[in-house]
Amino acid sequence: MKVLVSGAGGMLGSAISAVFPSALPGVSLTLAFKSVFDITNIRSVSRILLSVKPDILVNCAAYTKVDKAEQEREVALMANAVGPGILANACRESGSKMIHVSTDYVFKGTRDGAYKEDDTVNPQSAYGATKLEGEKRVQAALPHQALIVRTSWLYGPGGPNFVKTIATKGKELGKLRVVDDQTGSPTFTRDLARGIARLIQADAIGIVNVTNSGSCTWFEFALEILRTAGLDHVEVTPVPTSEYPLPAKRPKNSVLDSAKYISLAGEPLRHWKVGLADYMSAGTDGL
Ligand SMILES: NC(=O)c1ccc[n+]([C@@H]2O[C@H](COP(=O)([O-])OP(=O)(O)OC[C@H]3O[C@@H](n4cnc5c(N)ncnc54)[C@H](OP(=O)(O)O)[C@@H]3O)[C@@H](O)[C@H]2O)c1
């Protein structure tokens, strides 16, 4: 099976390159980095898709600066919606299936309980709105050949992420204030990559939520990071979002329901605390 990965240099893209060879025996991976494969460039996308002719394109390319997107909506729209639409049209030409990664931030976040795939979307931020537009463009171009994977609160080797920030700032400052009224499911990029491999094996299409099991607030996540890092002495104060204002509005609750993933993959992804311990014990990223 030939798999082409766009956005291969990002946090999820690099996890997919690390995990797919063992998770999908016999896979032939082509990694496409932004410098040579800009997903917004129609001509180069079409040329590369028609020459590689992958069975599956996994799109990990995105504009992920949630707060900056409020100022740079057009730039975010290009990477998060126009580019995925271009990729989906090129996949139609080359006969490839497409897996596109999306976000919990397509939801408003006021629901009690976890969001199912077909719950009403209502993004509260420019980032969330551009990601939702991307989902729509992909599904419109490839109604029977696209899988949209919605995930949340990613961390893993490579990118800047919450785990690194908390461990570094905790060590540096000895005390932190962390938001305690937003709940979600922290997800290790390598577990997500394994989950995507399972969905490939299940030939899934449509929208599927994929996150590590369990949920917590950012405050609870920070406590677990510090405990795992042996930094229990760091003083952490829970604060409401109102005391930590940021440009982009976030959902209060963006836990995603995993029932559909479990029915396709046969089992849930492991608990977020287990994924976190695995990431931190690997010694990558100086943790
Ligand atoms: N991070 C999270 O917490 C989170 C949560 C939920 C969902 N997601 C979704 O998960 C996916 C992967 O996220 P991630 O955290 O791995 O993101 P990331 O680390 O920011 O990686 C995104 C990659 O896409 C590249 N890129 C940007 N514009 C591009 C373009 N026009 N053409 C080709 N490549 C381009 C970026 O390159 P440059 O850096 O050079 O621009 C970067 O290498 C995204 O769809 C994201 O929306 C992320």
The ligand as an ORCA input file, in Angstrom:
! r2SCAN-3c Opt
* xyz 0 1
  N      -1.840     20.511     17.802
  C      -3.011     20.259     18.357
  O      -3.208     20.383     19.574
  C      -4.160     19.781     17.494
  C      -5.397     19.503     18.104
  C      -6.443     19.035     17.314
  C      -6.257     18.850     15.955
  N      -5.056     19.156     15.391
  C      -4.909     18.962     13.952
  O      -3.965     17.921     13.774
  C      -3.236     18.119     12.560
  C      -1.756     18.036     12.835
  O      -1.411     19.057     13.746
  P       0.086     19.260     14.269
  O      -0.022     19.624     15.698
  O       0.931     18.138     13.822
  O       0.463     20.572     13.470
  P       1.922     21.192     13.211
  O       2.927     20.582     14.093
  O       1.726     22.672     13.229
  O       2.227     20.710     11.730
  C       1.577     21.233     10.610
  C       2.555     21.142      9.458
  O       1.907     21.614      8.284
  C       2.841     22.440      7.592
  N       2.127     23.334      6.688
  C       1.512     24.514      6.967
  N       1.013     25.044      5.824
  C       1.315     24.185      4.820
  C       1.100     24.190      3.430
  N       0.467     25.203      2.826
  N       1.552     23.152      2.694
  C       2.206     22.124      3.273
  N       2.476     22.061      4.591
  C       2.023     23.094      5.367
  C       3.568     23.163      8.683
  O       4.771     23.725      8.203
  P       5.290     25.123      8.872
  O       5.353     24.860     10.346
  O       6.618     25.309      8.215
  O       4.274     26.143      8.512
  C       3.822     22.001      9.658
  O       4.945     21.264      9.284
  C      -3.721     19.463     12.018
  O      -4.721     19.230     11.052
  C      -4.321     20.145     13.216
  O      -5.313     21.080     12.845
  C      -3.999     19.604     16.124
*
